[in-house]
């Protein structure tokens, strides 16, 4: 049975303020995500499902809450599978597969992305080829994800 997540669409009231219903829903979301094994990384960060981050960036729950208040949830993220919830209508857990995939990611890549967060922007031209030092850096970053031996 699908839980009622209609509150996710009612983020702001007529005065432009975040509704209490939305705040309570966000609190429940964060509580559920924190309780699920393997959702938070070693630093206690979870994927931010806000409209801006789209579950691609890990943040402390304090910042996830702020992002959700400011930007709202990403479109169509009603079934919180990335945050440990079972796929609706399915008795097996999709999140277990996702957790295994997340654990294989090199934590140093996340560390570098976090360190560069202020320099990263959606407005940057992604089509431009990197200069030589940047190209070497990206190669090293890609190589960090490769196993040393199999």
N, C-alpha and C positions, 0 to 999 in steps of 0.2 A: 504494500500500500504506500502510495506516495504521500509524504508529509506536505502540509500546506506551506508553501514558500511564497505565497502572494505578497507577503510583507517586503520581499526583496524589490518589488516594483514600486513600493510606496516609501521611498527614501526621504523625501522632503515634503513638508506641509505647504500650505498656501503662502506662508510667510518666508519660505525658503530655508526653514530650519529642519534639521534632521529629526524625524519623528521618533518618539519613544518606542514605538513598535519596531522600527528598523534597528534602533540601538539594542533592544532586547534580542532581536534576531541575530545581530552580529555577535553579541555576547555568547549566545548559544552556539553559533557557528565556531567561534574560537575555542570554546570549551570542548566541543566535539572533536575538533582537529587536534587539540593538545592531548586528548585522551587516547587517540589512536596510535598504536605502536608503529614507528617508522615514518610518521608523517613529518615530524620536526627533525631537523638535522642536529648535529652535535652542539651547535650554538643556540638551539631552541628556536630556530627560524622555520617558518612554514611558507609554502608558496602563496603569494598574494593573488587572490582571485578578483581584484578590482578591475574596472574597465580599462585602466591604463596598463597594469602589469600582466594581466591575462594568464596567471599561473606560470609565468616564465621567470619570475624573480622571487627569491626567498627574502623574507623580512621578519623581524621580530614581531610578535603578535601585537604589540603596541602600535607599530607602524601599519600593520595590516588593518587594524581597526580604523586608524586615521584615514588610510587610503579608501576604505570602503565608505566611510562617512563622506569623504570628499568626491569620490568618483563613482561610487556604487559598484555593484557586482558586474563582472563581465557578462555579456549577453549569453543567454541559454545555459548558464552554469547553475542549474537547479538541483541536479544530482551530484553531490560533492564527492565524487569518486577519488579525486586526487587527494582529498583530505580524509580518506579512510572509510567513506561510506560505501556500502555495497551498491552495485548497479541495481536500479529499481527493476523489479520483475525477474530478478535472477538471484538464485540462492548462493551462487559462488561470488567471491569477492574480486572485483577488478583491481582493487587497491593493492592486493598482494603482489600482482604482477608489476604494477607501477612502482611499488616500494623496492622490488628487486632491481628494477631498472635504475632507480634513483641511487641505490647504494653503489652501483658500479661507476658512477660519475666521480671523477677525481676531485677531492675537496679543495685542492689548490686552485682549480679553475674557478670555483665559487669564490674563493678568497680574492683572487685577482679581479674578478668581476665586481665584487663588493668594493674593493679599493678604488676601482675606476668608475664607480657609479656616478659620481658628480660630473665626470667628463663625458659620460655616455648620454646621448640625447637622441630622441626620435627624429629631430630635425636634421641630423647629419646625413650627408649624401652617402648612401651605402653602395653606390655604383662606382665610386672613385677607388682606384687601385691604391693600396697602401705603399708608403715609401719603403726603402730598403730596410731600415731598422725595424719598422713596424711589421714588415713582412717576415723578418727573422723571428720577431717576438711571437707572431701568430703561429708560425711553424712550430716553435718550441711549445706553445700552449696546446696545439693539436697533438704534438708528440707526447705530452704529459698524460694524455688519455689512453695511450697505447700501452699494453702490458709489456713488461721487460722480458718475460719469457712465458711460454705457453705450456 
